[in-house]
Amino acid sequence: MAAAPSMAAPAPSPKVTINETVDLSHSLYEGFPTFSGERWFTVEHLATFAKDRVNLNRWMIVEHSGTHIDAPIHFSADGTTADMIPISDLIVPLAVIDIRARAADDPDTALTPDDIKTWEARNGPLPEACCVVMNSGWHKLVGDPKFTSNDSQKRNHTPGFHVEAVQFLISERKVKGIGVDTLSLDTGLNSSGAFPVHYEWLGSGRWGVECLANLDAIPEAGAHMFLGTPKVKGATGGPTRAIALL
């Protein structure tokens, strides 16, 4: 009888060295800012240790509260739901684009294709399958009225992506996600019904993450991000633990 052919041992998986982690999520609490001013997250204490010898809370939550992911289905007819985004798409290289100086002078500013090209001139091409994150400085303003910047006509003045930037990323680069440190991927002025960035980006089958924290603590290039997203069937998004891996 002929000997069975020998099978080559599988190549070992490459090891990933993590020297530091940075929490990119804000703590969610009752009254966390929303553009409308409505409470999207409330807590009911069903049991307390003093009374019941156990602590147990009930949460009432809108999916898009606090630091959270936008799944493609959020702004499309039949896009991927949050629970169906592959795990491999939620561990990604980070490209952090700093527009803080411009945003400080103009809260209606937007991240543009030129900002992306300026980042690439310093750091090389965007990493394949990365998440492009806008650092506008707004992550430091949670709890300050400027975080939503409502004017007398109830319009919001906050930075975001320009629709031309996401069109450029869709057609010219291989990017899995975009992220912002504000409440919306769009600028505040475009978050009152038009939502061009949401429709363009999420409609292309890609995800976004909003209301990121601690962006000043990570480099503009070289880090990775892990998104711990909720696995709720049919979810359009949900509060997310975003962690930078350095």
Residue pairs with C-beta under 8 A, 6 or more apart in sequence:
16 245
18 245
18 246
19 246
20 246
21 243
21 244
21 245
21 246
22 214
22 217
22 218
22 223
22 243
22 244
22 246
23 213
23 214
23 241
23 242
23 243
23 244
24 67
24 212
24 213
24 214
24 215
24 218
24 225
24 242
24 243
24 244
25 66
25 67
25 212
25 213
25 240
25 241
25 242
25 243
26 32
26 66
26 67
26 139
26 142
26 211
26 213
27 66
28 41
28 65
28 66
28 67
28 239
29 41
30 39
30 41
30 42
30 43
31 39
32 40
32 41
32 65
32 66
32 142
33 142
33 143
33 147
33 148
33 183
34 40
34 65
34 148
34 183
35 148
35 156
35 183
35 184
35 188
35 191
37 148
37 150
40 61
40 62
40 64
40 65
41 59
41 60
41 61
41 62
41 65
41 66
42 59
42 60
42 61
43 57
43 58
43 59
43 60
44 57
44 58
44 59
44 60
45 55
45 56
45 57
46 56
46 57
46 58
47 54
47 55
47 56
48 55
49 55
61 239
63 82
63 235
63 236
63 237
63 238
63 239
64 70
64 74
64 210
64 236
64 237
65 239
66 211
66 239
67 209
67 210
67 211
67 212
67 213
67 239
67 240
67 241
67 242
68 209
68 210
68 211
68 237
68 238
68 239
68 240
69 82
69 85
69 207
69 208
69 209
69 227
69 229
69 237
69 238
69 240
70 185
70 198
70 202
70 207
70 208
70 209
70 210
70 236
70 237
71 79
71 80
71 81
71 82
71 85
71 202
71 207
71 235
71 236
71 237
72 79
72 80
72 202
72 203
72 204
72 205
72 206
72 207
73 79
73 80
73 81
73 82
73 202
73 234
73 236
74 198
74 202
74 236
74 237
75 195
75 198
75 199
75 202
75 203
76 199
76 202
76 203
76 205
79 202
79 203
79 205
80 205
80 207
81 233
81 234
81 235
81 236
82 229
82 230
82 231
82 232
82 235
82 236
82 237
82 238
83 230
83 231
83 232
83 233
83 234
83 235
85 207
85 229
89 129
89 176
89 177
89 207
90 226
90 227
90 228
90 229
91 224
91 225
91 226
91 227
92 129
92 130
92 131
92 176
92 177
92 224
92 225
93 127
93 128
93 129
93 130
93 131
93 223
93 224
93 225
94 130
94 131
94 133
94 218
94 221
94 222
94 223
94 224
94 225
94 244
95 119
95 123
95 126
95 127
95 130
95 131
95 132
95 133
95 220
95 221
96 133
96 135
96 215
96 218
96 219
96 220
96 221
96 223
97 111
97 115
97 116
97 119
97 132
97 133
97 134
97 135
97 220
98 135
98 220
99 109
99 111
99 115
99 134
99 135
99 136
99 159
100 135
100 136
100 137
102 109
103 109
103 136
103 137
103 138
103 159
104 137
107 146
107 149
107 157
107 158
107 159
107 188
108 157
108 158
108 159
108 187
108 188
108 189
109 136
109 159
109 187
110 159
110 160
110 161
110 162
110 165
110 187
111 134
111 159
111 160
111 161
111 162
111 165
112 162
112 164
112 165
113 162
113 164
113 165
113 168
115 165
116 126
116 132
116 165
116 168
116 169
116 173
119 126
119 220
119 221
120 126
122 220
122 221
123 220
123 221
124 221
125 173
126 132
126 169
126 173
126 174
126 175
128 174
129 174
129 175
129 176
130 175
130 176
130 177
131 175
131 176
131 177
131 178
131 179
131 209
131 225
132 169
132 175
132 177
132 178
132 179
133 178
133 179
133 180
133 181
133 212
133 215
133 225
134 159
134 160
134 161
134 178
134 179
134 180
134 181
134 182
135 181
135 215
135 216
136 158
136 159
136 180
136 181
136 182
137 181
138 147
138 158
138 159
138 180
138 181
138 182
139 181
139 211
139 212
139 213
139 214
139 215
139 216
140 216
141 147
142 211
142 213
147 158
147 182
147 183
148 156
148 158
148 183
148 188
149 156
149 157
149 158
149 188
150 156
150 157
151 157
155 188
155 189
155 192
156 188
156 189
156 191
156 192
157 188
157 189
158 182
158 183
158 184
158 187
158 188
158 191
159 180
159 182
159 187
159 188
160 180
160 182
160 184
160 185
160 186
160 187
160 188
160 190
160 191
160 197
161 178
161 180
161 185
161 186
161 187
161 197
161 201
162 187
162 197
163 196
163 197
163 200
166 178
166 197
166 200
166 201
167 200
169 175
169 178
169 201
170 200
170 201
170 204
170 206
175 206
176 206
176 207
177 206
177 207
177 208
177 209
178 185
178 201
178 206
178 208
178 209
179 208
179 209
179 210
179 212
179 225
179 242
180 208
180 209
180 210
180 211
180 212
181 211
181 212
181 213
181 215
182 188
182 210
182 211
183 191
183 210
183 211
184 190
184 191
184 195
184 198
184 210
185 197
185 198
185 201
185 208
185 210
186 194
186 195
186 196
186 197
186 198
190 196
190 197
198 208
201 208
202 208
209 227
209 240
209 242
212 242
213 242
214 244
217 244
218 244
218 246
219 246
222 246
223 244
223 245
223 246
224 244
224 245
225 242
225 243
225 244
225 245
226 242
226 243
226 245
227 240
227 241
227 242
228 240
228 241
228 242
228 243
229 238
229 240
230 238
230 239
230 240
232 238
